[in-house]
Amino acid sequence: MRLRAVRPRTVVRTVLAGALVGVLAASAAVGHAARLPLAPASLTSVTVAERCADAIAVTAPATTTATVVRLTVPQECVGSEARLRLVGTAGPLAQDDVVAGLPAAGAVDVPVPAYAPAAVVGVALTLDGWGVVATWTWTPPVAGPAITCWTSDPARPCTATATVRGGNVWSTGYDLDITVRDARTGNANNPVEWTIRIDFSHSRYPWVPTSAFGSGVVRQSSCADLPVLTLAGQTGWGDHHTLRKGDVRSVWVQPRNDGAGGLLSCG
């Protein structure tokens, strides 16, 4: 008996009819959507600030103890807020960041808590929140003589020597026994006033003090002059503050690091 192929053609037509209905429905939906009002597109503008510099030079004064750091500020960074922290080999030298505005281009000194530049290995620095590479530079001071002496008459010179007692084993200070001698070569015997200057950055001294006691001397310099301390002979002790031919004067100074001292106090 022969089979008739009617049902397959019916299936095909049914599928085609279903597809046609879908196309017509989609066309109607598109035509309806074409009649809907269209709202204009809106764009949101976002301003993103860029860092004003990729690197900043940071330097320390050529001293053994300092209270400022110097930033070399490019013109693009004027008005920026700087946050910095000095870092030593064992970590930050202070727990809190120093915050400062940068009011001008060029060299800007930023006050910071007292620190030893020799202990700094780098600086953590941000400008307006951006991390910036800080190039750290410190030039050690050129140490002069440990102690020098001069008089009110250059033709009547003097010399001075200082002997350290106590070393750096004391918790707050050490002693200097100082001897001042007349060093004139002629026979003149006129009195001249003497002055000595101690340079505590010299390797002879254990460390630079922040204060000092003393006897037989009066201070002639300020805290800003450290590590150099200038002293003159104490007046009111007869001729102690002057030298004649062959004279010798003895005085003592006790440098300290606790900020307390009758001769010098830089707390």
Secondary structure as UniProt FT lines:
FT   HELIX           7..34
FT   STRAND          55..60
FT   STRAND          66..73
FT   HELIX           75..77
FT   TURN            78..79
FT   STRAND          81..88
FT   TURN            89..90
FT   STRAND          91..92
FT   STRAND          98..101
FT   STRAND          106..115
FT   HELIX           117..119
FT   STRAND          120..127
FT   TURN            128..129
FT   STRAND          130..138
FT   STRAND          147..151
FT   TURN            154..155
FT   STRAND          158..165
FT   TURN            167..168
FT   STRAND          175..182
FT   STRAND          192..199
FT   TURN            200..201
FT   TURN            203..204
FT   STRAND          211..215
FT   STRAND          217..219
FT   HELIX           223..225
FT   TURN            226..227
FT   STRAND          228..233
FT   TURN            235..236
FT   TURN            238..241
FT   STRAND          242..243
FT   TURN            245..246
FT   STRAND          248..256
FT   STRAND          264..265
//
